[in-house]
Amino acid sequence: MSQNKTQPTKSNVTAFLEAVSPAQKREDCRTIATLMQEITGEKPVLWGKAIIGFGDYSYKYASGREGNWFLAGFSPRKNAITLYLYCDLDHPELSLDKMGTHKRGKGCIYIKKLTDVDLKVLKGLIKKAIVLTKAH
């Protein structure tokens, strides 16, 4: 079996965050890092060149592919901050209705800035997504 291309590194997360621009995105990323660290109880780790992940778990797909991934993470991409929540965001126990302005993928949420979302709702969503991920 092949490994994920994106692996945890020993790179300095603080230095990575300091290089994020513009300033508002950098500040939002610091806030998200603090939030995710509080929720997971884990220190941030840079995965690949641009994803900050917290915690880890092992997975195995029906196809037989298996690997390790983080429980929650984010990346300051060019067009938005991408929040990675590995579980299926279509799960009936998860609701993004009251979160605020965002876009979403299967396991990702895209936000332009934190002032666009309700942090309390986001925090609850991250917590529940982690519980569901661990249950698999």
N, C-alpha and C positions, 0 to 999 in steps of 0.2 A: 504494500500500500504506500502511496505517496503521501508526504507530509504537506500540511498547509504551507503555502508560500510565506504567509505572515507568521512570524515567530517572535516570542519575547526576546528583547535585547537587554543589554546592560547600559544602554544610552541614558543620559541624564534627562529626566523628565522636566525638571525645573528649567534647564537651558532650552529645551524644546519649546516649552510654554513661553519663555521670554522672547523667543524669536517669532511668535505669532503676531501677525498684523492684519488689520489695523488695531489700535489700542483697545477699542471696545470689544473686539473679538477675543483679544488676549485676556481681558478682564473676565469676560463671560466664560472662557475656558478655565480660568483659575477657579471660578465659582463652581463650575461643573465638576472639576477635579475634587474640590473639597466636599461637595455633595456626595459624589460617588464613593469617596474614601470613607465618609461617615456612614453611608448605607452599608457598604460591604465590609468595613473594618479592615480593609486591605490597602497596602501602599500601591501607588500607581506604578505601572511598568509600561515602557514604550514597546509596542509590538510593531515590528517592521520599522518603517521610517516616519509614520505619521499617526498611529493609533495609540491612545493611552487606555490601557485596560486595567481592570481591578478584579482580583480574585481569579480563580480558574476552575475548570471542571473538565471532565473527560466525556466525550460523546461517541456514539457509534450509530451510524445510519443503517437502515435496512439493507443497503447495498453492501455493507461490510466495511465501508470506509469509517475510520475512527481517528480521533485526534484530541487535542486539548485546545481550549479557547478560554477567553475571559468571561466572567459573569456579566459585566457591564463595562462599557467603554465609550470613547468618543474620539472624534478627529476634527480638527479645524480645517475643513476643506475650503476651497476657493469660494464657492457659492453659498455655503451654509455650514453650520456645525452639524456633523453627523453623529447621532447618538446610537450606539450599537447595543441592542437588547436581543440576545440570541433567540429567545423564544418567539413563537408566532404571534405577532401583534393583532391578528384576527381572532385570537383566543377569546371566548365569551366572557372570561373573567377580567379582561382588560378593556378599558374604555379611554379613548383619547378625545371624546366629545368636549370635555370642559378644559382641555389643556391650553387652548389658545391657538395662535397661528403657527401652523407647521405643515409639513408634507411628510408622507411616510412610505416606506417600502415594507417588505415582508418582515424584517427584523430590525429596521432602522427608522429613526425619526430624524427629519431634517428641520433645523430651525435657523433663522437668520440672526436673531439676537434673543437673549434671555428675557428681555422686557416684553417680548411677544407671547410668552407662555406663563402659565400659573405654576410657580415653583412648587407649591404644595401638591398640586395634581401630578406634576412631573416626578416628584419624589415618591409619591405613592405608586405611580406606574413603574418606576425602576424597582422598587421593593417587590411588587407583585410579580414582575417579569423574572426577577431572580428566583423567587420561590417556585414559579412554574418551571424555570429552566432546571433547577436542582431536582425537581420531581421527575424529570425524564430519565 
